[in-house]
């Protein structure tokens, strides 16, 4: 393909605990299984907040690129790629799908070598492994498509793949970030009759009511244990935890019922922190399990989730509350960390 870009503008993590640096990087030739994508939009996830702040522990790959959810257009493909062709509009995500599993690209900025993984999205052009992209559903807007790279397959996947709820289950969603709100949306779309949501943000609780939560609780204002006892018969049937802390996982476990109550979580608290659970709670029949990306298979589940939500009256636009240019990505990361936004959207510019 002619007129391919030879440089990209990227946000680079050089030192843990320091802001990302905006740099112009050289785009290398494609290796087998790699796909060159013109990125239109990128999301920012709490995983990136943790990486930047050093919450994942030692980082052996510095300096490197970040970002694992985005949308864009295929510009070129490497040897062996058959899943997409130049011109295809795609969703970029971290969860493995079909296709070749290619190595991460290495970029250059002068003499500096900049690493990347199999998927990165904090740049206006990116090289991604074939098995980290899925063709975008035809009528899905490019900005909203970003949510299908992480938040929706994880949050919705926890419900449709790990939980498979029936409408009579009492379900609590603990933490209303992108994953929690995604779980709430699909629970509502599937007809759950009792959906209890818990968060410390009144704005998020108000949004949850609009989406379809039947009960909302702010634990800073109410006795959450007493509220759950009032609303349920000894605890909720299921808790979907997405608060992202050891404390919120432990809280969720305390609020599920004995004799079969289940806690599912997909959050990753800082490295080294441990969950404390009384053994008697486990032998009383409570269950706890982690979920890796909602057990989603993107090729199967992205179209499936899109159809489920499209048939409901829920608008996905409500998850995208603020847009930022790439040059303001550190502001977006800070806003996500402080809870000022649900899912920051980075809007890419191209020469």
C-alpha positions as CSV (number, residue, x, y, z in Angstrom):
1,X,0.0,0.0,0.0
2,X,1.4,3.4,-0.9
3,X,1.6,6.6,1.2
4,X,1.9,4.7,4.5
5,X,2.8,6.8,7.5
6,X,6.4,6.5,8.6
7,X,6.1,8.2,11.9
8,X,3.5,8.3,14.7
9,X,2.8,10.5,17.7
10,X,2.7,8.5,20.9
11,X,2.5,8.8,24.7
12,X,5.5,7.0,26.1
13,X,6.0,5.7,29.7
14,X,9.7,6.4,30.5
15,X,9.7,6.2,34.3
16,X,7.2,4.8,36.8
17,X,5.3,7.4,38.7
18,X,6.1,10.1,36.1
19,X,3.7,11.6,33.4
20,X,3.7,10.1,30.0
21,X,5.9,11.9,27.4
22,X,4.5,12.8,24.0
23,X,7.1,11.7,21.4
24,X,7.3,11.3,17.6
25,X,8.4,7.7,16.9
26,X,9.4,5.9,13.7
27,X,7.1,3.1,12.5
28,X,9.0,-0.1,11.7
29,X,8.3,-2.6,9.0
30,X,5.6,-5.1,9.8
31,X,6.6,-8.5,11.0
32,X,4.6,-11.7,10.4
33,X,1.1,-11.5,12.1
34,X,1.3,-7.7,12.7
35,X,-1.3,-5.1,11.5
36,X,-0.7,-1.4,11.1
37,X,-3.7,0.6,12.2
38,X,-4.6,4.3,12.0
39,X,-6.1,4.8,15.5
40,X,-9.1,7.1,15.7
41,X,-10.0,6.7,19.3
42,X,-8.4,5.2,22.4
43,X,-9.9,4.5,25.8
44,X,-8.1,4.8,29.1
45,X,-8.5,2.0,31.7
46,X,-7.5,1.7,35.3
47,X,-4.9,-0.8,34.2
48,X,-3.0,2.0,32.6
49,X,-3.4,4.1,35.7
50,X,-1.8,1.3,37.7
51,X,1.0,0.8,35.2
52,X,1.9,4.5,35.1
53,X,1.8,4.8,38.9
54,X,3.9,1.7,39.4
55,X,1.0,-0.4,40.9
56,X,2.0,-3.4,38.8
57,X,5.4,-3.7,40.4
58,X,8.7,-3.8,38.6
59,X,8.6,-2.8,34.9
60,X,11.3,-4.5,32.8
61,X,10.1,-3.0,29.5
62,X,10.7,0.8,30.0
63,X,10.4,2.9,27.9
64,X,7.2,1.6,26.3
65,X,3.8,2.4,24.9
66,X,0.5,1.8,26.6
67,X,-3.2,1.5,26.0
68,X,-5.3,-1.6,25.3
69,X,-8.6,-0.5,23.9
70,X,-9.3,1.5,20.8
71,X,-10.8,1.8,17.3
72,X,-9.3,2.5,14.0
73,X,-8.7,1.5,10.3
74,X,-6.4,-1.1,9.0
75,X,-3.7,0.5,6.8
76,X,-1.4,-2.5,6.1
77,X,-1.0,-6.1,7.1
78,X,2.1,-8.3,7.7
79,X,2.8,-11.7,6.3
80,X,0.2,-14.4,7.2
81,X,-2.6,-12.0,8.2
82,X,-5.9,-13.1,6.8
83,X,-8.4,-11.8,9.3
84,X,-8.5,-8.2,8.0
85,X,-7.5,-6.2,4.9
86,X,-6.5,-2.6,4.4
87,X,-9.6,-0.4,4.8
88,X,-11.3,-2.5,7.4
89,X,-12.6,-0.7,10.5
90,X,-11.6,-2.6,13.6
91,X,-11.9,-2.7,17.4
92,X,-8.6,-3.0,19.2
93,X,-8.6,-4.9,22.5
94,X,-6.3,-6.8,24.9
95,X,-8.4,-10.0,25.1
96,X,-7.1,-12.7,22.7
97,X,-9.2,-13.4,19.6
98,X,-8.6,-15.5,16.5
99,X,-5.6,-14.9,14.3
100,X,-1.8,-15.0,14.6
101,X,-0.2,-14.1,17.9
102,X,2.5,-11.7,16.8
103,X,5.3,-10.2,18.8
104,X,5.1,-6.6,20.0
105,X,6.7,-4.0,17.8
106,X,9.8,-2.0,18.6
107,X,9.7,1.7,17.7
108,X,12.5,4.3,17.6
109,X,12.8,7.9,18.7
110,X,16.2,8.9,17.6
111,X,18.6,6.4,19.3
112,X,16.0,5.5,21.9
113,X,14.2,2.1,21.4
114,X,10.6,2.1,22.6
115,X,9.0,-1.2,23.4
116,X,5.4,-2.1,22.9
117,X,3.2,-5.2,23.6
118,X,1.0,-7.1,21.3
119,X,-1.5,-4.3,21.6
120,X,-1.1,-0.5,22.3
121,X,-3.4,2.4,21.5
122,X,-1.9,5.5,23.0
123,X,-0.6,6.7,19.6
124,X,-2.2,7.9,16.4
125,X,-0.8,4.9,14.5
126,X,-0.1,1.6,16.1
127,X,1.2,-1.9,15.2
128,X,-1.0,-4.6,16.7
129,X,-1.0,-8.4,16.7
130,X,-3.7,-9.9,14.4
131,X,-5.3,-11.7,17.4
132,X,-6.0,-8.4,19.2
133,X,-8.4,-7.0,16.7
134,X,-12.0,-7.7,15.6
135,X,-13.9,-6.1,12.7
136,X,-16.2,-3.4,14.0
137,X,-20.0,-4.1,13.6
138,X,-21.2,-2.1,10.7
139,X,-23.4,0.5,12.4
140,X,-21.4,0.9,15.6
141,X,-19.9,4.4,15.8
142,X,-16.1,4.5,15.9
143,X,-16.0,6.4,19.3
144,X,-18.4,4.0,21.1
145,X,-16.6,1.1,19.5
146,X,-13.7,1.8,21.9
147,X,-15.8,0.4,24.8
148,X,-15.9,-3.0,23.1
149,X,-12.1,-3.3,23.5
150,X,-12.2,-3.7,27.3
151,X,-15.0,-2.4,29.4
152,X,-17.9,-4.1,27.6
153,X,-16.4,-7.5,26.9
154,X,-15.2,-7.7,30.5
155,X,-18.3,-6.3,32.3
156,X,-20.9,-7.8,30.0
157,X,-18.9,-11.0,29.7
158,X,-18.9,-11.5,33.4
159,X,-22.7,-11.5,33.2
160,X,-23.3,-13.5,30.1
161,X,-20.4,-15.9,30.3
162,X,-19.5,-16.3,34.0
163,X,-22.9,-15.7,35.6
164,X,-25.6,-16.5,33.1
165,X,-28.3,-14.9,35.3
166,X,-31.9,-15.6,35.5
167,X,-34.3,-12.6,36.1
168,X,-35.1,-13.7,39.7
169,X,-31.5,-13.5,41.0
170,X,-30.6,-10.5,43.2
171,X,-27.4,-9.0,41.7
172,X,-25.2,-6.3,43.2
173,X,-22.8,-4.3,41.1
174,X,-20.1,-2.9,43.4
175,X,-18.2,0.0,41.8
176,X,-19.5,1.9,38.8
177,X,-16.5,2.4,36.5
178,X,-16.6,1.3,32.9
179,X,-16.8,-2.4,33.8
180,X,-19.4,-2.0,36.5
181,X,-21.6,0.1,34.3
182,X,-21.2,-2.4,31.5
183,X,-22.4,-5.2,33.8
184,X,-25.4,-3.1,34.8
185,X,-26.3,-2.4,31.2
186,X,-26.4,-6.0,30.2
187,X,-28.2,-7.1,33.4
188,X,-30.9,-4.6,32.6
189,X,-31.0,-5.7,29.0
190,X,-31.4,-9.3,30.0
191,X,-34.3,-8.5,32.3
192,X,-32.9,-8.8,35.8
193,X,-35.5,-7.7,38.3
194,X,-33.3,-6.8,41.3
195,X,-30.1,-4.9,40.5
196,X,-28.5,-3.2,43.4
197,X,-25.6,-0.8,42.7
198,X,-23.1,0.5,45.2
199,X,-20.7,3.5,44.7
200,X,-19.6,6.5,46.6
201,X,-20.3,8.9,43.7
202,X,-23.8,10.4,43.6
203,X,-23.4,11.3,39.9
204,X,-22.7,7.6,39.1
205,X,-25.6,6.4,41.2
206,X,-27.9,8.9,39.4
207,X,-26.7,7.5,36.0
208,X,-27.2,3.9,37.3
209,X,-30.8,4.8,38.1
210,X,-31.3,6.1,34.6
211,X,-29.8,2.9,33.1
212,X,-32.1,0.7,35.2
213,X,-30.7,-0.1,38.6
214,X,-33.6,-0.9,41.0
215,X,-31.7,0.1,44.1
216,X,-28.7,2.4,44.7
217,X,-26.6,2.6,47.8
218,X,-23.9,5.1,48.8
219,X,-21.9,3.3,51.5
220,X,-20.6,6.7,52.9
221,X,-24.1,7.8,53.6
222,X,-25.9,4.5,54.5
223,X,-25.3,1.3,56.5
224,X,-24.7,-1.0,53.5
225,X,-25.0,-4.2,55.6
226,X,-28.4,-3.2,56.9
227,X,-29.6,-2.0,53.5
228,X,-28.6,-5.4,51.9
229,X,-30.3,-7.3,54.7
230,X,-33.5,-5.3,54.1
231,X,-33.4,-5.8,50.3
232,X,-32.5,-9.5,50.3
233,X,-32.9,-12.7,52.2
234,X,-29.6,-12.8,54.0
235,X,-27.4,-11.4,51.2
236,X,-27.4,-11.0,47.5
237,X,-27.2,-14.0,45.2
238,X,-24.4,-12.5,43.2
239,X,-22.0,-9.6,43.6
240,X,-20.1,-8.3,40.5
241,X,-17.2,-6.4,42.0
242,X,-15.4,-3.7,39.9
243,X,-14.3,-1.3,42.6
244,X,-10.7,-2.3,42.0
245,X,-9.5,-2.6,45.6
246,X,-8.9,-5.4,48.1
247,X,-11.3,-3.6,50.4
248,X,-14.1,-3.6,47.8
249,X,-13.6,-7.3,47.0
250,X,-13.8,-8.1,50.8
251,X,-16.9,-5.9,51.1
252,X,-18.6,-7.7,48.2
253,X,-17.8,-11.1,49.7
254,X,-19.3,-10.1,53.0
255,X,-22.6,-9.1,51.4
256,X,-23.3,-12.3,49.4
257,X,-25.6,-14.9,51.0
258,X,-24.4,-18.0,52.6
259,X,-25.4,-21.3,50.9
260,X,-24.5,-20.4,47.3
261,X,-23.9,-16.6,47.1
262,X,-21.2,-15.8,44.4
263,X,-18.7,-13.0,44.1
264,X,-17.1,-12.4,40.7
265,X,-14.4,-9.8,40.2
266,X,-12.2,-8.7,37.3
267,X,-10.3,-6.0,39.1
268,X,-6.5,-6.1,39.8
269,X,-5.6,-4.3,43.0
270,X,-2.0,-3.1,43.4
271,X,0.7,-5.8,43.3
272,X,1.4,-7.4,46.7
273,X,-2.0,-6.8,48.3
274,X,-3.9,-9.8,49.5
275,X,-7.6,-10.6,50.0
276,X,-8.5,-11.6,53.6
277,X,-11.5,-14.0,53.8
278,X,-12.6,-16.0,56.8
279,X,-12.5,-19.7,56.0
280,X,-15.9,-20.3,57.7
281,X,-17.5,-18.0,55.1
282,X,-16.3,-20.4,52.4
283,X,-17.5,-23.6,54.1
284,X,-20.8,-21.8,54.7
285,X,-21.3,-22.0,50.9
286,X,-20.1,-18.7,49.7
287,X,-18.1,-18.7,46.5
288,X,-15.5,-16.3,45.1
289,X,-13.9,-16.3,41.6
290,X,-11.9,-14.1,39.4
291,X,-12.8,-13.4,35.8
292,X,-10.2,-12.9,33.1
293,X,-11.8,-10.4,30.7
294,X,-15.3,-11.7,31.4
295,X,-14.3,-15.0,29.8
296,X,-14.9,-13.3,26.5
297,X,-14.0,-14.6,23.1
298,X,-14.0,-11.3,21.2
299,X,-14.9,-12.7,17.8
300,X,-18.0,-14.3,19.3
301,X,-18.9,-11.9,22.1
302,X,-18.4,-8.4,20.6
303,X,-21.2,-8.9,18.0
304,X,-23.3,-10.8,20.6
305,X,-23.0,-7.9,23.2
306,X,-23.6,-5.3,20.5
307,X,-26.9,-7.0,19.5
308,X,-28.1,-7.5,23.1
309,X,-27.5,-3.8,24.0
310,X,-28.8,-2.5,20.6
311,X,-32.2,-4.3,21.3
312,X,-32.5,-2.5,24.6
313,X,-33.1,1.3,25.0
314,X,-29.7,1.8,26.7
315,X,-27.4,4.3,25.1
316,X,-23.7,3.5,25.4
317,X,-22.8,7.2,24.9
318,X,-23.4,7.8,28.6
319,X,-20.1,6.0,29.4
320,X,-18.0,8.5,27.4
321,X,-18.1,11.6,29.5
322,X,-15.1,13.5,28.3
323,X,-12.8,13.6,25.3
324,X,-9.1,14.6,25.3
325,X,-6.5,15.1,22.6
326,X,-3.4,12.8,22.9
327,X,-1.4,15.8,24.3
328,X,-3.7,15.8,27.4
329,X,-3.5,12.1,28.1
330,X,-2.0,12.7,31.5
331,X,-5.0,14.8,32.5
332,X,-7.2,12.0,31.3
333,X,-5.3,9.5,33.5
334,X,-5.6,11.8,36.5
335,X,-9.3,12.3,35.9
336,X,-9.9,8.6,35.7
337,X,-7.9,8.0,38.9
338,X,-9.9,10.6,40.9
339,X,-13.3,9.4,39.5
340,X,-14.1,12.5,37.6
341,X,-14.9,10.5,34.4
342,X,-16.2,7.0,33.7
343,X,-14.1,6.3,30.6
344,X,-11.8,8.9,29.1
345,X,-11.8,9.0,25.3
346,X,-8.6,10.0,23.6
347,X,-9.3,11.6,20.2
348,X,-6.4,11.1,17.7
349,X,-5.3,13.6,15.2
350,X,-3.5,12.8,11.9
351,X,-1.4,14.9,9.6
